[in-house]
């Protein structure tokens, strides 16, 4: 079965075409700057060669048309015709409380995704645009929605409720939803497979850390707590997001700086976090280089970034009453050896020990980096959200 995976953002569409029978990637890439000057499609062929195709791409349907065109082109394509695409899987950011698993897309499902726009105004509209584009261009191909929030629907009330008047929850659905669920589900399950552990009888903490970052506590294959909340702003400090902050700071700045709701949202989502503290960059590679050069604000940003990870991992060990596996994934988790070492060294008091040399040379590949005597198995598992989306799509559309 050949599955096309689409991840539609406000001005971009990422894609990957997978042959699920052979696990072969038949083509991947993304359209950037949709609706803006200089839009282009960057494509990686199945032989690994990369090409860039420029064009006027004004909206998502045109972007999807470009993608389907390049995937079936004689020169760059991975399939001979559109008839070879058996199903399409969509990343949908927010499913609210309406979806606790991936689903076959229908008119009713689309309606429910539309109802979630109020709590995900930046993400669900472009996700829906991708679904509608495929409905128009490939009307007979089944589509599946895979939700970022679905994996976390197993959290108990004590973990997802906020300390606000209960009627606000019932009226507006204000609660913690969590995100990165597809990644946390994939890496936690894959880690247990890699370690030959029973996923349904293991306590796992997954650290998906990068420009966006979240940590999840997983018990017996189910998410029981996660660091992101009602929006992806809560939790760890990230590349441009502040993470946890006293709400009094928000109202204080709104009064002192005369900021409206939109402006204060932009401040904490786009201009805070690592870039806000360092004044340099949201890219942790730039921060590491600046730290090496002695930049004090870069060091402060890195210290805060790592300290927040340590605090959340520690709190989730307590919430789980112990942990069997600690998983690092995401851009930083897979590649930034110093951060992994810092986090693991902070857990030495409970018997966590990693092989420093092995950790130092592990980048972007599956690896057990803890020593045999470590009380917790520490692994690096590169995330593969596209495969997880394709797998769910195959399972649901192939029934």
Buried (B, 14 or more C-beta within 10 A) or exposed (E): BBBBBBBBBEBBBBBBBBBBEEEEBBBBBBBBBBBEEEBBBBBBBBEEEEBEBEEEBEEBBBBBBBBBBBBBBEEBBBBEEBEBBBBBBBBBBBBBEBBBEBBBBEEEBBEBBEEBBEBBEBBBBBBBBBBBBBBEBBEEBBBBBBBBBBBBBBBEEEBBBBEEEEEEBEEEBBBBBBBBBBBBBBBBBBBBEBBEBEBEEBBBBBBBBBBBBBBBBBBEBBBBBBBBBBBBBBBBBBBBBBBBBEEEEBEEBBEEEEBEEEEBBEBBBBEBBBBBBBEBBBBBEBBBBBBEEEBEBBBEBBEBBBBBBBBBBBBBBEBBEEBBBBBBBBBBBBBBBBBBBBBBBBBEEEEBBBBEEBBBEBEEEBBBBBEEEBEBBBBBBBBBBBBBBBBBBBEBBEE
